[in-house]
Amino acid sequence: MATSLFTQIRRDLHQIPEPGFAEVKTQKYLLDYLARLPQERMQIKTWRTGILVRIAGTNPKRTIAWRTDMDGLPITEETSYPFRSLHEGYMHACGHDMHMAIALGLVTHFVEQPIADDLLFLFQPAEEGPGGAQPMMESEEFASWRPDCIFALHIAPEYPVGYIATKPGILFANTSELYIDLIGKGGHAAFPHQANDMVVAGSHLITQLQTIVARNVDPLDSAVVTVGKLEGGTKQNIIAEKARLEGTIRTFSTESMALVKSRIESLVKGIEAGFDCTASIDYGVGYCQVYNEEKLTTAFMDWVREQAGDVTLIACKEAMTGEDFGYFLQEIPGFLFWLGVNTPYGLHHSKIEPNEDAIEVAIRLVSRYFTWLSEQN
């Protein structure tokens, strides 16, 4: 069977994953494609490595926006694809290649079949970090075309193709990176009494951090404290002078985020006293929750059930996933939904192979929804 245009676009983009704010090849690929479309109704602006595309409506009363992310992840790909990443050590392992292909499909549809309202398509860099949504919102380019409502999707490995999932209210968690550096005193492995071992200190701290969710967070609330990396030492017979812990914090409320950070700081002070060392904490990049506007989300869910016969809707629960799309939703009403792609490997996995049939499902669904939405008062 012949590969569809937007499936091929996804495969092209899959081969050129790039870090946040370094999506140079990606931006060029997108701009080259956009330049081949009819230009009568379309205006294009660039912002850093991102792109804003405005399509003029036939009788506009508002601006409807669609946002897609662009960046890849520092993961060495292990898929079976013949179109694997050409950038060693980087991979589209979170579906941003599919997200971009879907967005281009929507742009293509609406330049050829415009609706009454103006449309704005945002190709946003740096979702995986350091975060592109907030600075894009603060840009002059965005301010000049600021939309009245905004929408997005994210691939979901666990759902079949033809299924989507969402809910009103909170969908994704508040998130924060976590970096803790411990500095003690190195020495010879044969003389531990003359040193302060930071591998031991770091190990104790990791264990203590697990008590925060178990003993400090309300059991009816939710939080995650994960340490994904512990680095320390240089050789098997040298006591480590330094150790570094890297992790993430996830909560469903800003109050719980503040509580978790307060407990981390208290535990780290205890490690300093107990192991005679110094420590520093860096919370890195943090994203606010993705909160779906109640009225728009409920109306969309009703529309899918009643009019999108080829798509099955699941009313899902909230997830501890992080997404900087939440910054758009803090100021502009809208929502995000999950798109089923039916793959056994999860997001950020080196072997994830989303089912590409979901691309056309999404293009059809969103183009129909925007057309319907534009017809509403």
C-alpha positions as CSV (number, residue, x, y, z in Angstrom):
1,M,0.0,0.0,0.0
2,A,1.3,3.4,-0.9
3,T,2.5,5.6,1.9
4,S,0.3,8.7,2.4
5,L,1.8,12.2,2.2
6,F,1.6,12.9,5.9
7,T,2.9,9.5,6.9
8,Q,5.9,10.2,4.7
9,I,6.3,13.6,6.3
10,R,6.3,11.9,9.7
11,R,9.0,9.6,8.5
12,D,11.1,12.4,7.2
13,L,10.8,14.3,10.4
14,H,11.5,11.2,12.4
15,Q,15.0,11.1,10.9
16,I,16.0,14.6,12.1
17,P,15.2,14.8,15.8
18,E,16.8,17.9,17.4
19,P,17.1,19.3,21.0
20,G,14.9,22.1,22.2
21,F,15.7,25.5,20.6
22,A,18.0,23.7,18.2
23,E,15.3,22.4,15.8
24,V,17.0,24.1,12.8
25,K,16.6,21.3,10.2
26,T,13.1,20.7,11.5
27,Q,12.1,24.3,11.1
28,K,13.5,24.4,7.6
29,Y,11.7,21.2,6.6
30,L,8.4,22.7,7.9
31,L,8.9,26.0,6.2
32,D,9.8,24.4,2.9
33,Y,6.6,22.4,3.0
34,L,4.5,25.5,3.9
35,A,6.0,27.4,1.0
36,R,4.6,24.9,-1.4
37,L,1.0,25.5,-0.2
38,P,-1.4,28.1,-1.6
39,Q,-0.4,31.4,0.0
40,E,-3.5,33.5,-0.6
41,R,-4.9,33.1,3.0
42,M,-1.7,32.1,4.8
43,Q,0.7,34.3,6.7
44,I,3.9,32.8,8.3
45,K,6.1,34.1,11.1
46,T,9.1,32.5,12.7
47,W,10.0,32.8,16.4
48,R,13.4,31.3,17.3
49,T,13.2,27.8,15.9
50,G,9.4,27.8,16.1
51,I,6.8,28.8,13.5
52,L,3.4,30.6,13.6
53,V,1.0,30.1,10.7
54,R,-2.2,32.1,10.4
55,I,-5.0,31.2,7.9
56,A,-7.5,33.9,7.3
57,G,-11.1,32.9,7.7
58,T,-14.0,33.8,5.3
59,N,-16.0,35.7,8.0
60,P,-13.9,35.7,11.2
61,K,-15.3,36.4,14.6
62,R,-12.4,34.8,16.5
63,T,-9.1,33.0,16.2
64,I,-8.9,29.2,16.9
65,A,-5.4,27.9,17.6
66,W,-3.7,24.5,17.3
67,R,-0.4,23.8,18.9
68,T,2.2,21.1,18.1
69,D,5.6,20.5,19.6
70,M,8.8,20.0,17.6
71,D,11.8,18.7,19.6
72,G,13.3,15.3,20.0
73,L,14.9,13.5,23.0
74,P,18.4,12.4,23.9
75,I,17.7,8.7,23.4
76,T,19.5,6.2,21.1
77,E,16.9,4.7,18.9
78,E,16.3,1.0,18.9
79,T,13.3,0.7,16.6
80,S,12.9,-1.7,13.6
81,Y,12.3,1.3,11.3
82,P,14.3,1.7,8.0
83,F,13.9,5.4,8.6
84,R,15.6,5.6,12.0
85,S,17.1,8.8,13.3
86,L,20.1,10.2,11.4
87,H,21.1,12.2,14.5
88,E,23.1,9.9,16.7
89,G,21.9,9.9,20.3
90,Y,18.6,11.6,19.5
91,M,15.2,10.3,18.7
92,H,11.6,11.3,18.3
93,A,10.4,9.0,21.2
94,C,7.5,11.1,22.3
95,G,5.5,11.4,19.1
96,H,6.4,15.0,18.2
97,D,7.1,13.8,14.6
98,M,3.5,12.6,14.4
99,H,2.3,15.7,16.0
100,M,4.0,17.9,13.4
101,A,2.7,15.7,10.5
102,I,-0.8,16.0,11.9
103,A,-0.5,19.8,12.1
104,L,0.8,20.1,8.6
105,G,-2.2,18.0,7.5
106,L,-4.5,20.4,9.2
107,V,-2.8,23.4,7.6
108,T,-3.1,21.8,4.2
109,H,-6.8,21.1,4.7
110,F,-7.7,24.6,5.8
111,V,-5.7,26.6,3.2
112,E,-7.8,24.6,0.7
113,Q,-11.0,24.6,2.6
114,P,-11.1,27.7,4.9
115,I,-13.7,28.1,7.6
116,A,-15.3,31.3,8.9
117,D,-12.9,31.9,11.7
118,D,-9.2,32.6,11.5
119,L,-6.9,29.8,12.4
120,L,-3.5,29.9,14.1
121,F,-1.1,26.9,14.0
122,L,1.8,27.0,16.4
123,F,4.9,24.9,15.9
124,Q,6.4,25.2,19.3
125,P,10.0,24.2,20.1
126,A,11.6,22.9,23.3
127,E,8.6,21.1,24.9
128,E,10.9,18.5,26.3
129,G,13.1,21.3,27.8
130,P,13.9,23.9,28.6
131,G,10.3,24.8,27.8
132,G,9.1,26.7,24.7
133,A,5.5,27.5,25.5
134,Q,5.9,30.2,28.1
135,P,8.5,32.2,26.1
136,M,6.5,31.8,22.9
137,M,3.5,33.2,24.6
138,E,5.5,36.2,25.7
139,S,6.8,36.9,22.2
140,E,5.6,39.8,20.0
141,E,4.8,37.3,17.3
142,F,2.3,35.5,19.4
143,A,0.8,38.7,20.9
144,S,0.0,40.0,17.4
145,W,-2.0,36.9,16.6
146,R,-3.2,35.9,20.1
147,P,-6.0,33.3,19.8
148,D,-9.3,33.1,21.6
149,C,-9.1,29.4,22.2
150,I,-6.4,26.7,21.8
151,F,-6.2,23.0,21.4
152,A,-3.6,20.2,21.1
153,L,-3.2,16.4,21.2
154,H,-0.6,13.9,22.4
155,I,-0.1,10.4,21.2
156,A,-1.1,7.6,23.7
157,P,0.6,4.2,23.2
158,E,-1.9,2.4,25.4
159,Y,-5.0,3.3,23.3
160,P,-6.0,1.6,20.0
161,V,-6.0,3.6,16.8
162,G,-9.4,5.2,16.3
163,Y,-9.7,6.0,20.1
164,I,-9.1,9.3,21.8
165,A,-9.2,10.1,25.5
166,T,-9.6,13.3,27.5
167,K,-11.5,14.8,30.5
168,P,-12.6,18.2,31.7
169,G,-10.3,19.8,34.4
170,I,-6.8,18.6,35.3
171,L,-5.4,16.2,32.7
172,F,-1.6,16.4,33.3
173,A,0.4,17.1,36.4
174,N,2.5,20.0,37.7
175,T,6.1,19.0,37.1
176,S,9.6,20.0,38.3
177,E,13.0,18.7,37.5
178,L,15.2,17.9,40.5
179,Y,19.0,18.1,40.7
180,I,20.9,17.6,44.0
181,D,24.7,17.9,44.3
182,L,26.5,16.5,47.4
183,I,30.1,17.4,48.2
184,G,32.1,15.6,50.9
185,K,35.7,14.5,51.1
186,G,37.3,12.0,48.9
187,G,40.0,9.5,49.9
188,H,41.5,6.1,49.6
189,A,39.0,3.2,49.9
190,A,41.2,1.6,52.5
191,F,40.8,4.6,54.9
192,P,37.1,5.4,54.9
193,H,37.4,7.1,58.3
194,Q,39.4,9.9,56.7
195,A,36.8,10.7,54.1
196,N,33.1,11.5,53.7
197,D,31.6,9.2,51.2
198,M,29.0,10.9,49.0
199,V,27.9,7.6,47.3
200,V,26.8,6.5,50.7
201,A,25.2,9.9,51.5
202,G,23.4,9.9,48.1
203,S,22.1,6.4,48.7
204,H,20.7,7.3,52.1
205,L,19.1,10.4,50.5
206,I,17.4,8.4,47.8
207,T,15.8,6.1,50.4
208,Q,14.7,9.1,52.5
209,L,13.1,10.8,49.5
210,Q,10.8,7.9,49.1
211,T,9.2,8.7,52.4
212,I,7.8,12.0,51.2
213,V,5.0,10.5,49.1
214,A,4.5,7.7,51.6
215,R,4.4,9.8,54.8
216,N,4.0,13.5,54.0
217,V,1.6,13.7,51.1
218,D,-2.2,13.3,51.8
219,P,-3.0,9.8,50.7
220,L,-6.1,11.2,48.9
221,D,-3.8,13.4,46.9
222,S,-1.1,12.2,44.5
223,A,2.6,12.9,44.0
224,V,5.7,11.3,42.5
225,V,9.3,11.8,43.5
226,T,11.6,9.8,41.2
227,V,15.4,9.7,41.2
228,G,16.3,8.5,37.7
229,K,20.1,9.0,38.0
230,L,22.8,8.7,40.7
231,E,26.3,9.7,39.6
232,G,29.3,9.6,41.9
233,G,32.9,8.4,42.1
234,T,35.6,7.9,39.6
235,K,37.2,4.5,40.5
236,Q,36.4,1.4,42.5
237,N,39.1,2.1,45.1
238,I,38.5,5.8,45.6
239,I,35.9,7.1,48.0
240,A,33.6,9.5,46.1
241,E,34.0,13.2,47.0
242,K,30.9,14.2,45.0
243,A,27.6,12.7,44.1
244,R,24.7,14.0,42.0
245,L,21.1,12.9,42.0
246,E,18.8,13.7,39.1
247,G,15.1,13.2,39.2
248,T,11.6,14.6,38.8
249,I,8.7,15.7,40.9
250,R,5.1,15.4,39.8
251,T,1.9,16.6,41.7
252,F,-1.7,17.4,40.9
253,S,-1.7,20.6,43.0
254,T,0.6,23.5,43.5
255,E,0.2,23.1,47.2
256,S,1.5,19.5,47.0
257,M,4.4,20.7,44.9
258,A,5.4,23.3,47.5
259,L,5.1,20.6,50.3
260,V,7.3,18.1,48.4
261,K,10.0,20.7,47.7
262,S,9.9,21.8,51.4
263,R,10.4,18.2,52.5
264,I,13.2,17.6,50.0
265,E,15.0,20.7,51.4
266,S,14.6,19.4,55.0
267,L,15.9,16.0,54.2
268,V,18.9,17.4,52.3
269,K,19.7,19.5,55.4
270,G,19.7,16.3,57.4
271,I,22.0,14.7,55.0
272,E,24.4,17.6,55.3
273,A,24.4,17.3,59.1
274,G,24.5,13.5,59.2
275,F,27.3,13.0,56.6
276,D,29.3,16.2,57.2
277,C,28.9,17.4,53.6
278,T,27.5,20.4,51.7
279,A,24.6,20.2,49.3
280,S,22.8,22.2,46.7
281,I,19.4,21.8,45.1
282,D,18.3,22.9,41.6
283,Y,14.7,22.5,40.5
284,G,15.6,23.1,36.9
285,V,12.6,23.4,34.5
286,G,9.1,23.1,35.9
287,Y,5.8,23.0,34.0
288,C,2.3,23.9,35.3
289,Q,-0.6,21.5,35.1
290,V,-2.6,20.9,31.9
291,Y,-6.1,22.0,32.9
292,N,-8.8,21.4,30.3
293,E,-11.4,24.2,30.3
294,E,-14.6,22.5,31.5
295,K,-17.2,23.9,29.0
296,L,-15.1,23.5,25.8
297,T,-14.0,20.0,26.8
298,T,-17.4,18.8,27.7
299,A,-18.9,20.2,24.4
300,F,-16.0,18.5,22.4
301,M,-16.7,15.2,24.2
302,D,-20.4,15.4,23.4
303,W,-19.6,16.3,19.8
304,V,-17.3,13.3,19.4
305,R,-19.9,10.9,20.9
306,E,-22.7,12.3,18.7
307,Q,-21.0,13.2,15.4
308,A,-17.6,11.6,15.1
309,G,-18.8,8.1,14.4
310,D,-15.4,6.7,13.3
311,V,-13.7,7.8,16.6
312,T,-14.3,6.2,20.0
313,L,-14.0,8.5,23.0
314,I,-12.7,7.4,26.4
315,A,-13.3,9.6,29.5
316,C,-9.9,9.1,31.0
317,K,-8.4,9.8,34.4
318,E,-5.7,12.4,35.0
319,A,-2.0,11.4,34.5
320,M,1.3,12.4,36.0
321,T,2.6,13.3,32.5
322,G,4.1,16.8,32.1
323,E,3.5,19.1,29.2
324,D,4.2,22.8,28.8
325,F,1.0,23.2,26.8
326,G,-0.4,23.9,30.3
327,Y,1.0,27.5,30.1
328,F,-1.2,28.2,27.1
329,L,-4.3,26.9,29.0
330,Q,-3.5,29.1,32.0
331,E,-4.5,32.1,29.9
332,I,-6.5,30.8,27.0
333,P,-9.4,28.4,27.1
334,G,-8.9,25.1,25.4
335,F,-8.0,21.5,26.0
336,L,-5.6,18.6,25.1
337,F,-6.6,15.1,24.3
338,W,-4.8,11.7,24.0
339,L,-4.6,10.1,20.5
340,G,-4.4,6.3,20.4
341,V,-1.4,4.9,18.5
342,N,-1.4,1.3,19.8
343,T,2.2,0.4,20.6
344,P,3.5,-1.8,23.4
345,Y,6.3,0.6,24.2
346,G,5.7,3.7,26.2
347,L,6.5,7.3,25.7
348,H,10.3,8.1,25.8
349,H,11.1,4.4,25.1
350,S,13.8,3.7,22.5
351,K,11.7,1.1,20.8
352,I,8.4,3.0,20.5
353,E,6.7,2.6,17.1
354,P,3.4,4.4,17.0
355,N,0.8,3.2,14.5
356,E,0.9,5.7,11.7
357,D,-2.7,5.2,10.8
358,A,-3.5,7.5,13.7
359,I,-2.2,10.5,11.7
360,E,-5.1,10.4,9.2
361,V,-7.5,9.8,12.1
362,A,-6.4,12.9,13.9
363,I,-6.4,15.1,10.7
364,R,-10.0,14.1,9.9
365,L,-11.2,14.5,13.5
366,V,-9.7,17.9,14.2
367,S,-10.6,19.4,10.8
368,R,-14.2,18.3,11.3
369,Y,-14.2,19.6,14.8
370,F,-12.8,23.0,13.9
371,T,-15.4,23.3,11.1
372,W,-18.2,22.5,13.5
373,L,-16.7,24.8,16.2
374,S,-16.5,27.7,13.7
375,E,-20.2,27.3,13.0
376,Q,-21.2,27.8,16.7
377,N,-22.2,31.2,18.1
